[in-house]
Amino acid sequence: MGISVGVLKETFPGERRVAITPKAMDALTKAGAEVWIETGAGNEAGFPDEEYAARGAKIAVDADEVREKAQILLTVRAPEPAGLRKGQIVVGLCDPLSEPELALRYAQAGATLFSMELVPRITRAQSMDVLSSMASIAGYKAVLLAATTLPRLFPMMTTAAGTVPPARVLVIGAGVAGLQAIATARRLGAVVSGYDVRAAVKEQIESLGAKFVSITIGASGEGQGGYARALTEEEIRSQREQMAAVLKEQDVVITTAAVPGRKAPILVTREMVHGMSCGSVIVDLAAERGGNCEVTQPGATVIERGVTVMGPLNLPASVPTHASQLYGRNIVTFLKNMLTKEGSLNIDLSDEITRETLLTRDGEVVNPRVQALLGVAAEAKS
């Protein structure tokens, strides 16, 4: 017998994505799954109930009916476990390394929780990598925000009234978001530079037509899993001194540096901002983790001595149609990895993808990283 899958309408403020699209659910129905969609779940992403129903989904009147009918709930942001049955499975984003208490509440409710953020960065899991697909959208949108805010044109223009020089854009952090930002800024005609503590990404930056900014920090900035590592105090001080000189020449700075489970490192100090030209723009994609810029206010735009500093939150939700298409493919591929040929669910802990993403099961928090964080939190309270 096939599984029953439910999709809830997102309730997080400003969240416009939906966990799967009508096209993405085809893979589940072909595997014999019954799919329940809460009415209106896809409206804000551009997917009305009729499109789901046309592909075989059952439309539920409310979230309670979805929870009643579905064995597995697919979400963008994992909701609070209130109303879940013991053993019911939820798959979604839940930021477990920053908010491990949610996993504890799921364990107490007896529900099973999978975190899409913890999909390992291995070749087999690339099609499930939600962080990469959403970061690509964020990097693209960050450049558009900067372009519409900057009181200058991005491309060089030659007119009868004279020549307008191109804008100068610096992207700090050359992960997926940073590389997409570089590519987008280049397409808009800006002169683009990129910087990352990981020297290994120099070729990637240059392959997109941008200049690699060389700042000496000593040892490699490469961390585990392809992420940047946290720098030492001495490395940070040296980095800031050299970065200040680079920022003075920029019209736009886009920061994307983040370390999983930690507060974002401050790469652009208040003094650096003061050294930038009036009218310059900073878009801080690390705002949700406190920001890479000392001036950043998460969710707000501030002006500091003529420099506009933007701290946007959840940029992928501002492009909900394509963000939902990409997320839907990620999450459906993830779920199919746990399905047998007969279409039943098999939570196999010998599979690295399943093991690394499983947070709670049978009333316990089972992920070692989250267990450690909860242990630290418990010690702090005692």
Secondary structure, DSSP 8 states (H G I E B T S, - for coil): ---EEEE----STT----S--TTTTHHHHHTT-EEEEETTTTGGGT--HHHHHHTT-EEESSHHHHHHH-SEEEEEE----TT--TT-EEEEE--TTT-THHHHHHHHHT-EEEEGGG---SGGGGGG-HHHHHHHHHHHHHHHHHHHHSSS-SS-EEETTEEE---EEEEE--SHHHHHHHHHHHHTT-EEEEE-S-GGGHHHHHHTT-EE-----SS--B-GGG-B----HHHHHHHHHHHHHHHTT-SEEEE----TTS-----B-HHHHHTS-TT-EEEETTGGGT-SBTT--TT-EEEETTEEEE----GGGGSHHHHHHHHHHHHHHHHHTTB-TTS-B---TTSHHHHHHEEEETTEE--HHHHHHHHHHHHHH-
